[in-house]
């Protein structure tokens, strides 16, 4: 007599899990930035977070942050660009010649300056992508060549002053179109600036909610709702704290508006476009990207064209801030941009990094510069600290990769 064995009940379909997880390789930079800000706020008795000082940090480091956006893409693609400082100087000189000496309208002069920066990037990108010369060698040569061209263009002297519009882009602030609103003991603050901050917070919250919903739709794990809300609230608190301080001073700097637009646009490009995914794939595994049909040479070429155009924009901003183009402009800017990218989470081998991380890395360098200046530290001590921060950031990246 045979016995029948009852069939085991079918396993219930797995449901997306909600769990709290932190990727320290990605989020560690933001924790470090917060700790550095708190440290210098204490050491300076709160002077670091005063409205005017926050505005100074943004304006004084704007050109490095612009360069860091382009540099992070270059490094993600597995390359490096040592010529951006000299490109900043040369494009600033071109803008000065076009506006001051030739008298061209400033919009046309800025457009031609950006085009000249893109052409510089195209020249270097050709040698790197299509001729196969390592980027380190090509851009090292470019650093020397473009510095020499800057000195030749300027005749070893400064050219200025620039039109008011270019100076306003570098040093100016948005107008109070809707007037001020009272904030109790904090005094008055520009209403347009506050509304812009709220719009940024709302956009960030919406994007994170859509990302969470997409992960749930694919059955992937997400943070529990209380943790998700706390993360959004934390970002909103930081953003609005900065915006309120700026709105109390002289409204939003125009260069901050420009930086926000660049950060948003390049983040969307890097994360959501085919071109952005190709950059990551080339830096992550060049052979696999080639076999997958990625046009490696074309992508590399356009990455350097983009770097040149952003260096041209940084050249306009820097020259406008000083109100003249000088032969020594842009000295060591390439080192600051590279340091910002690596501190912000870029991997030495390529394939890893985020635009927001590079901007955060640049802000870390800016806060260190500003904070140590406020406490009266000598320049050699500032360089020592910045060098150690860079070394620790890269060592942390290597350690987390080996541990993973």
C-alpha positions as CSV (number, residue, x, y, z in Angstrom):
1,X,0.0,0.0,0.0
2,X,1.5,3.3,-1.1
3,X,1.2,6.4,0.9
4,X,0.8,9.8,-0.6
5,X,3.0,12.6,0.6
6,X,1.4,15.9,1.0
7,X,2.9,18.5,-1.3
8,X,4.8,21.3,0.5
9,X,3.0,24.6,0.4
10,X,4.3,27.0,-2.3
11,X,6.6,29.6,-0.9
12,X,5.0,33.0,-0.5
13,X,6.3,35.6,-3.0
14,X,9.0,37.7,-1.5
15,X,8.0,41.2,-0.6
16,X,10.4,44.2,-0.9
17,X,12.1,44.7,2.4
18,X,12.6,47.9,4.3
19,X,15.8,48.1,6.2
20,X,18.1,50.8,7.3
21,X,21.4,50.6,5.5
22,X,24.3,53.1,5.1
23,X,26.9,52.9,2.4
24,X,29.8,54.5,4.2
25,X,31.8,54.8,1.0
26,X,29.1,57.1,-0.4
27,X,27.7,58.8,2.7
28,X,31.0,59.1,4.6
29,X,31.9,62.3,2.7
30,X,28.8,64.1,3.9
31,X,29.3,63.0,7.5
32,X,32.9,64.2,7.3
33,X,31.7,67.6,5.8
34,X,29.3,68.0,8.7
35,X,31.9,67.3,11.3
36,X,34.4,69.7,9.7
37,X,31.8,72.5,9.7
38,X,30.9,71.8,13.3
39,X,34.6,71.8,14.3
40,X,35.4,75.1,12.7
41,X,32.1,76.7,13.9
42,X,33.3,75.9,17.4
43,X,36.9,77.0,16.9
44,X,35.7,80.3,15.3
45,X,33.0,81.0,17.9
46,X,30.3,80.8,15.3
47,X,32.0,83.2,12.8
48,X,32.2,80.4,10.2
49,X,28.4,80.3,9.9
50,X,27.7,84.0,9.8
51,X,25.7,85.1,6.7
52,X,28.5,87.1,5.1
53,X,31.1,84.4,5.7
54,X,28.9,81.7,4.1
55,X,28.5,83.9,1.1
56,X,32.2,84.4,0.9
57,X,32.9,80.7,1.0
58,X,30.6,80.2,-2.0
59,X,31.9,83.1,-4.0
60,X,35.5,82.5,-3.3
61,X,35.4,78.8,-4.2
62,X,32.9,79.0,-7.1
63,X,35.5,78.5,-9.9
64,X,37.0,75.5,-8.2
65,X,33.5,73.9,-7.8
66,X,32.8,74.5,-11.5
67,X,36.1,72.7,-12.3
68,X,35.3,69.9,-9.9
69,X,32.1,69.1,-11.8
70,X,34.1,68.6,-15.0
71,X,37.0,66.9,-13.3
72,X,34.8,64.2,-11.6
73,X,33.6,63.1,-15.1
74,X,37.2,63.0,-16.4
75,X,38.2,60.8,-13.4
76,X,35.2,58.6,-13.6
77,X,36.2,57.9,-17.2
78,X,39.6,56.8,-15.9
79,X,41.6,59.9,-16.9
80,X,43.1,63.1,-15.4
81,X,43.4,66.7,-16.5
82,X,46.4,68.7,-15.3
83,X,45.8,71.6,-17.6
84,X,42.6,73.1,-16.2
85,X,44.4,75.8,-14.2
86,X,46.2,77.1,-17.3
87,X,43.0,76.8,-19.4
88,X,41.3,79.0,-16.8
89,X,44.1,81.6,-17.2
90,X,44.0,81.4,-21.1
91,X,40.2,81.6,-21.4
92,X,40.1,84.5,-18.9
93,X,42.7,86.3,-21.1
94,X,40.6,85.6,-24.2
95,X,37.5,87.1,-22.5
96,X,39.5,90.1,-21.4
97,X,40.8,90.7,-25.0
98,X,37.3,90.3,-26.4
99,X,35.5,92.6,-24.0
100,X,38.1,95.2,-22.9
101,X,40.3,95.5,-26.0
102,X,37.9,94.6,-28.8
103,X,34.8,96.0,-27.2
104,X,32.5,93.0,-28.1
105,X,29.1,92.7,-26.3
106,X,29.6,90.7,-23.1
107,X,27.2,87.9,-24.1
108,X,29.0,87.3,-27.4
109,X,32.4,87.5,-25.6
110,X,31.3,84.9,-23.0
111,X,30.0,82.6,-25.7
112,X,33.2,82.8,-27.7
113,X,35.2,82.2,-24.5
114,X,33.3,79.1,-23.7
115,X,33.9,78.0,-27.3
116,X,37.6,78.6,-27.0
117,X,37.7,76.4,-23.8
118,X,35.8,73.7,-25.7
119,X,38.3,73.9,-28.5
120,X,41.1,73.5,-26.0
121,X,39.4,70.4,-24.6
122,X,38.8,69.1,-28.1
123,X,42.5,69.4,-29.0
124,X,43.5,67.5,-25.9
125,X,40.7,65.0,-26.3
126,X,41.8,64.2,-29.8
127,X,45.4,63.2,-28.7
128,X,44.0,61.2,-25.8
129,X,41.1,59.4,-27.5
130,X,42.2,59.0,-31.1
131,X,46.0,59.0,-30.9
132,X,46.2,57.0,-27.7
133,X,48.6,59.2,-25.7
134,X,47.9,59.0,-21.9
135,X,45.9,61.9,-20.5
136,X,48.5,62.6,-17.9
137,X,51.1,63.4,-20.6
138,X,48.8,65.3,-22.9
139,X,47.4,67.6,-20.2
140,X,50.8,68.0,-18.6
141,X,52.0,69.4,-21.9
142,X,48.8,71.5,-22.1
143,X,49.5,73.0,-18.7
144,X,52.8,74.4,-20.0
145,X,51.6,75.3,-23.5
146,X,48.4,77.1,-22.3
147,X,50.3,79.0,-19.6
148,X,52.8,80.2,-22.3
149,X,49.9,81.3,-24.5
150,X,48.3,83.2,-21.6
151,X,51.5,85.1,-21.1
152,X,51.8,85.8,-24.8
153,X,48.2,87.0,-25.0
154,X,48.4,89.3,-22.0
155,X,52.0,90.4,-22.6
156,X,52.8,89.6,-18.9
157,X,50.4,92.2,-17.6
158,X,46.8,92.3,-16.5
159,X,43.9,93.4,-18.7
160,X,40.7,95.0,-17.2
161,X,38.3,96.2,-16.0
162,X,35.5,93.9,-17.1
163,X,31.9,94.9,-17.9
164,X,29.6,95.2,-15.0
165,X,27.5,92.2,-16.1
166,X,30.5,89.8,-15.9
167,X,31.5,91.2,-12.6
168,X,27.9,90.7,-11.3
169,X,28.0,87.1,-12.4
170,X,31.1,86.6,-10.3
171,X,30.4,88.8,-7.3
172,X,26.7,89.9,-7.7
173,X,23.6,88.9,-5.9
174,X,20.0,88.4,-6.9
175,X,17.6,91.3,-6.5
176,X,14.9,91.4,-3.9
177,X,12.0,91.2,-6.3
178,X,9.3,90.5,-3.7
179,X,10.9,92.3,-0.8
180,X,11.8,90.9,2.6
181,X,9.8,88.8,5.1
182,X,10.3,88.9,8.9
183,X,11.8,85.9,10.6
184,X,11.4,87.0,14.2
185,X,14.7,87.2,16.0
186,X,16.7,86.5,12.8
187,X,15.4,89.8,11.3
188,X,14.3,90.2,7.7
189,X,15.2,87.9,4.8
190,X,14.6,88.0,1.0
191,X,11.4,86.2,0.1
192,X,12.6,85.1,-3.4
193,X,15.6,83.4,-1.9
194,X,13.5,81.6,0.7
195,X,11.1,80.4,-2.0
196,X,14.0,79.2,-4.1
197,X,15.3,77.2,-1.1
198,X,11.9,75.7,-0.6
199,X,11.7,74.7,-4.3
200,X,15.1,73.0,-4.1
201,X,14.0,71.0,-1.0
202,X,10.7,70.1,-2.6
203,X,12.5,68.9,-5.8
204,X,14.9,66.8,-3.8
205,X,12.1,65.2,-1.8
206,X,10.2,64.4,-4.9
207,X,13.2,62.9,-6.6
208,X,14.0,60.7,-3.6
209,X,10.3,59.6,-3.3
210,X,10.3,58.6,-7.0
211,X,13.6,56.7,-6.5
212,X,12.2,54.9,-3.5
213,X,9.0,54.0,-5.4
214,X,11.0,52.6,-8.3
215,X,13.1,50.4,-6.0
216,X,9.9,49.1,-4.3
217,X,8.5,48.4,-7.7
218,X,11.5,46.2,-8.6
219,X,11.3,44.5,-5.2
220,X,14.6,46.0,-3.9
221,X,15.2,46.9,-0.3
222,X,14.6,50.5,0.9
223,X,15.0,52.3,4.1
224,X,12.0,52.3,6.5
225,X,9.7,55.2,6.1
226,X,10.8,56.9,9.4
227,X,14.5,56.8,8.3
228,X,13.5,58.0,4.8
229,X,11.7,61.0,6.3
230,X,14.6,61.8,8.6
231,X,17.0,61.8,5.7
232,X,14.8,64.2,3.8
233,X,14.3,66.4,6.9
234,X,18.0,66.5,7.5
235,X,18.8,67.7,3.9
236,X,16.0,70.2,4.1
237,X,17.3,71.6,7.4
238,X,20.8,72.1,6.0
239,X,19.6,73.7,2.8
240,X,17.2,76.0,4.4
241,X,19.7,77.0,7.1
242,X,22.2,78.1,4.4
243,X,19.5,79.8,2.3
244,X,18.1,81.7,5.4
245,X,21.6,83.0,6.2
246,X,22.2,84.1,2.6
247,X,18.8,85.7,2.4
248,X,19.6,87.7,5.6
249,X,22.8,89.0,4.0
250,X,22.5,90.1,0.4
251,X,20.3,87.4,-1.1
252,X,21.6,84.5,-3.3
253,X,24.9,85.0,-5.1
254,X,24.4,84.7,-8.9
255,X,27.2,82.3,-9.0
256,X,25.4,80.0,-6.5
257,X,22.4,80.0,-8.9
258,X,24.8,79.0,-11.7
259,X,26.3,76.3,-9.6
260,X,22.9,74.9,-8.6
261,X,21.9,74.7,-12.3
262,X,25.2,73.0,-13.2
263,X,25.0,70.5,-10.4
264,X,21.4,69.6,-11.3
265,X,22.1,69.3,-15.0
266,X,25.3,67.3,-14.7
267,X,23.8,65.0,-12.0
268,X,20.9,64.2,-14.3
269,X,23.3,63.6,-17.2
270,X,25.6,61.4,-15.2
271,X,22.9,59.3,-13.6
272,X,20.1,59.1,-16.2
273,X,21.6,59.5,-19.6
274,X,23.2,57.0,-22.0
275,X,26.3,59.2,-22.2
276,X,26.6,59.3,-18.4
277,X,26.3,55.5,-18.1
278,X,28.9,55.1,-20.9
279,X,31.4,57.3,-18.9
280,X,30.9,55.0,-15.8
281,X,31.3,51.8,-17.9
282,X,34.5,53.0,-19.5
283,X,36.1,53.9,-16.2
284,X,34.8,50.7,-14.5
285,X,35.8,48.2,-17.2
286,X,37.3,49.5,-20.4
287,X,37.4,46.1,-22.1
288,X,33.8,45.2,-21.2
289,X,32.6,48.7,-22.4
290,X,34.4,48.2,-25.7
291,X,32.9,44.7,-26.2
292,X,29.5,46.1,-25.3
293,X,29.6,48.5,-28.2
294,X,30.3,51.7,-26.3
295,X,32.1,54.2,-28.5
296,X,35.0,54.7,-26.1
297,X,36.9,57.1,-28.3
298,X,34.0,59.4,-28.9
299,X,32.9,59.4,-25.2
300,X,36.4,60.2,-24.1
301,X,36.8,63.0,-26.6
302,X,33.5,64.7,-25.5
303,X,34.4,64.3,-21.8
304,X,37.5,66.5,-22.4
305,X,35.6,68.9,-24.6
306,X,33.2,69.3,-21.7
307,X,36.1,69.8,-19.3
308,X,37.5,72.6,-21.5
309,X,34.2,74.4,-21.7
310,X,33.7,74.3,-17.9
311,X,37.3,75.6,-17.5
312,X,36.4,78.4,-19.8
313,X,33.4,79.2,-17.7
314,X,35.6,79.1,-14.6
315,X,38.0,81.4,-16.3
316,X,35.2,84.0,-16.9
317,X,34.1,83.7,-13.3
318,X,37.6,84.1,-11.9
319,X,38.6,87.0,-14.1
320,X,35.3,88.7,-13.4
321,X,35.8,88.3,-9.6
322,X,39.3,89.9,-9.8
323,X,38.1,92.4,-12.4
324,X,41.1,91.6,-14.6
325,X,42.8,88.8,-16.4
326,X,46.3,88.1,-15.2
327,X,49.1,85.8,-16.4
328,X,49.3,84.0,-13.0
329,X,45.5,83.3,-12.8
330,X,44.5,79.7,-12.2
331,X,47.7,78.6,-10.5
332,X,47.2,75.2,-8.7
333,X,43.5,75.2,-9.6
334,X,44.0,71.8,-11.2
335,X,45.2,70.4,-7.9
336,X,42.2,71.8,-6.0
337,X,39.8,70.4,-8.6
338,X,41.5,67.0,-8.5
339,X,41.5,67.0,-4.7
340,X,37.8,67.9,-4.6
341,X,36.9,65.0,-6.8
342,X,38.9,62.4,-4.8
343,X,37.8,63.8,-1.5
344,X,34.2,63.7,-2.8
345,X,34.4,59.9,-3.4
346,X,36.0,59.4,-6.8
347,X,38.0,56.2,-7.2
348,X,41.6,56.3,-8.3
349,X,40.9,53.6,-11.0
350,X,37.8,55.4,-12.3
351,X,34.2,54.2,-12.6
352,X,33.1,55.6,-9.3
353,X,32.0,59.1,-8.2
354,X,29.2,61.6,-8.1
355,X,28.8,65.2,-9.1
356,X,27.4,66.1,-5.7
357,X,30.2,64.4,-4.0
358,X,32.8,66.4,-6.0
359,X,31.0,69.6,-5.0
360,X,31.0,68.5,-1.4
361,X,34.7,67.8,-1.7
362,X,35.3,71.3,-3.0
363,X,33.3,72.8,-0.2
364,X,35.3,70.8,2.3
365,X,38.5,72.4,0.9
366,X,36.8,75.8,1.0
367,X,35.7,75.4,4.6
368,X,39.2,74.3,5.7
369,X,40.7,77.3,3.9
370,X,38.2,79.7,5.4
371,X,38.1,78.2,8.9
372,X,41.8,78.1,9.3
373,X,42.1,81.7,8.0
374,X,39.5,82.8,10.6
375,X,41.6,81.2,13.4
376,X,44.8,82.8,12.1
377,X,46.6,79.7,10.9
378,X,49.6,80.2,8.6
379,X,49.4,79.2,5.0
380,X,51.9,76.3,5.4
381,X,49.6,74.8,8.1
382,X,46.6,75.1,5.8
383,X,48.5,73.2,3.0
384,X,49.5,70.6,5.5
385,X,45.9,70.0,6.6
386,X,44.6,69.9,3.0
387,X,47.2,67.4,2.0
388,X,46.4,65.1,4.9
389,X,42.7,65.3,4.2
390,X,43.3,64.3,0.6
391,X,45.5,61.4,1.6
392,X,43.0,60.2,4.2
393,X,40.2,60.4,1.6
394,X,42.1,58.3,-1.0
395,X,43.3,55.8,1.7
396,X,39.7,55.4,2.9
397,X,38.5,54.7,-0.7
398,X,41.2,52.0,-1.1
399,X,40.4,50.5,2.3
400,X,36.7,50.3,1.7
401,X,37.3,48.7,-1.8
402,X,39.6,46.0,-0.3
403,X,37.1,45.4,2.6
404,X,34.3,45.1,0.1
